[in-house]
Structures are given as C-alpha cells and as structure tokens.
C-alpha cells in the first residue's frame, strides 16, 4: 500500500510539473504574438520574388539572450521551410505554419554561427538573420537561425547584404 501512495504522489508531481510547463509556454506564446506581421496564406502577394532558399528553421531567440526562445506565430517550432526574399520583405514559409513576413526595414543583418538554443553544429553551420520584432511595447531585437547548405547560405548572405546596401544608398 505504501508503494501505491508513493507512486500516486510521484505521478501527481509529474502532472503538476507538466501543467506548469504548459502554462509557461502558453504565456510565452501570448507575449510573443503581439505585433507579428503574419501573412494570411502562403499564396499572399509579397511583390516580386528576389530569391528563395530552402533549409531547416531551427529557432528564433532574443539577440542578446540566446537562451530566451521567441514563440511568435509561425516561429515557435523547428521545421523545414523556405526563406523568400521579396519586395515586401523577408518571408519565413515554414511547413505547417503561416508564412511570417519581416519588413525589409526591420532587417538588421545576416551572419553565421555554430550554436543556438538547442543546436550545435560545425563552425559557420547556422545562418543567423538579425531583425526587429515590432510589438505594442516597442520592438525587440531577435535572431532567427537556419540550417542551410553551404551554397544556399552563401547565396542568402550575398542577397541580403545587397538588399541592405541598396537600402542604405536610398536613404543617403
């Protein structure tokens, strides 16, 4: 009988821990959902497409705190997907999610790294897109991490740097 009580208490504690984890995730999703520019469907018109790259979306986290995952709509879970550079901005079109549009003005840069919140790879194996997530309280600096082939990574970095350079020339 003592074992039954011990097992019941252990199961109850595990259930409470999972409930608290679920509530914490839901709170994070609600926090990050404000201000996101999520496209209505995959066929949305983003203007002329300047380039498309395919790979694994790993995560989005706060730029200065890479252990703080962003759970915004379309960005909460790892997935295969496409990165589309269009006139309207950069679109993350991930399998099973609504496409996420990041306006070109919100892009801050692109680099490479070898680690993020739950992934470690060879040096330069992750492509990092730095951008600003507009919220009702201002904007948050975030980074999105993708695992792309070497050719895709180099092509994406080149295209984003060209877009940023042309934006800077237009504002000068």
N, C-alpha and C positions, 0 to 999 in steps of 0.2 A: 504493500500500500504506500510505503514511503517513496518508492521509486515512481509510482504513478503521480504523486504530488510534485515531486522534483521535475518530472518530465512536463507536467502541466505548467509549472512556473516557467520553465525554460521556453516552452512554446509561446507562452503569453509574452515574455520579454522579447523574444524574436519578433513577434507580431507587432508589438509596440514600436520597436526599432524600425521595422519596415514602414509602419504608418508615419512615423516622424520623418523618415527619408522621403516618402512620397509627398508629404505636405511641404517639405522644404523645396523639393523640385517644382511643385505647383506654384509656390510663392515666387521662385526664380523665373518661371515661365511668364507669370503675370507681370513681374517687374520689367522683364526684357521685351515684352510685347508692345509696349508703348512707343509710338513714334516710328515703327518699322515701316518701310515702304515695300509692301509685298504686292507683287503683281497679281492680277485676278486669275490668269490662266497661262499656261505655257505658250499659247499662241498669241500672247499680247504683243502689240507692236512697239518695239523699242527703238525704232528707226533703223537706219542702215546698219547691218552687222559688219563690224570691222575685223572680227576674228572669233574663233571658237576653239576651246581646248577641253579635253576630256581627262578625268582622273578621279582620285579619291578625295572627297572632302573629309578632313579629319576633325576640325573643331574651330570654334571662334572663342576667343578669350579676351579679357581686358588687356590692353597693350602693356601696361606696367605691372600687371599681376597675372601672369600666365596661368596661374592655378585657379583663377576665377572664370569659369566657363560661362559664356553667354548663351542663354536658352531662348533666343528670339525665334519667332516663327520662321520655319524654313532653314534654321541654322542649328537646331538643338541636337541633332543626331548625326553620326558618321554615315556617309552614303556615297555611292558612285554618282557622278554627275558631270555637268558641263559648266564651264565658265564662258560666258558670252560677252564680248566687248561690243557694245552698240553705241549709237549716237546719244541715247538717253543715259547711258551709264554702264556699269558692270553688272551682269546678271548671273547669280548663282542658281542654276537649274538642277536641283538635286533630286534623285529618284525618290518618289513617294512624298515630295514636299512641293509647296507652291514656289514658283521662282521668286527670288529675292532681288530687288533692284537697288543698287547702290549708285546714287548720282555721281557723275564724274567729279563734281566739286568736292565730294566727301572723301575721295581717294587721297591718301597721304603718301603712299609709296609701296614698293614691292621689293622684297629681299628673299634670302633663303636662310634656313636654319636646319638644325638636326634634331630638335626636340620641341614638343609642346606638351599640353596637359597629360595626355595618355599615350604618347607615341614618341619613340626614339628611333632614328634612322641614321644612315651614313651622313657625313658632313655635306650640307647643302641639299639634302634629300627632300626637304619640305619647302614649298613656296609659300611665303608669307605676304598677304595683302593687308596693308595697314589702311584703316579707314575710320571715319567718324560715324557713330550710330546716333542719329538725332532722336532725342526723347523730349518729353514735355518739360523736363527739368534742365534742359541744355543738351549737350552732346557728350558722348563717351567715346574715348579713343579705344578702338578694338583692333584685333588682328585675326584674320581668317587663314587657316593652314590647309594646304592642299598637297597631296602626293601625286606628282605628275612625272611622266617620263622626262629624260634629260632634254630631248628635242622640244617637247611641249613646254617645259619650264623656261627654256631659253627664249622661245618664241613669245611666250606670255610676258616675260620680263621686258623684252625689247618693245613689244607693242604698248605696254602700259607706260614705259618710260617715254616713248614717242608721244603718246597722248598727253602726258603730264608736261612735256617740253612745249608742245603746241599750245596748251592751256596757258602756260607761263608767258609765252610770246604774245598771246592775245590780250592778256591783262597788262602787259608792259606798254 
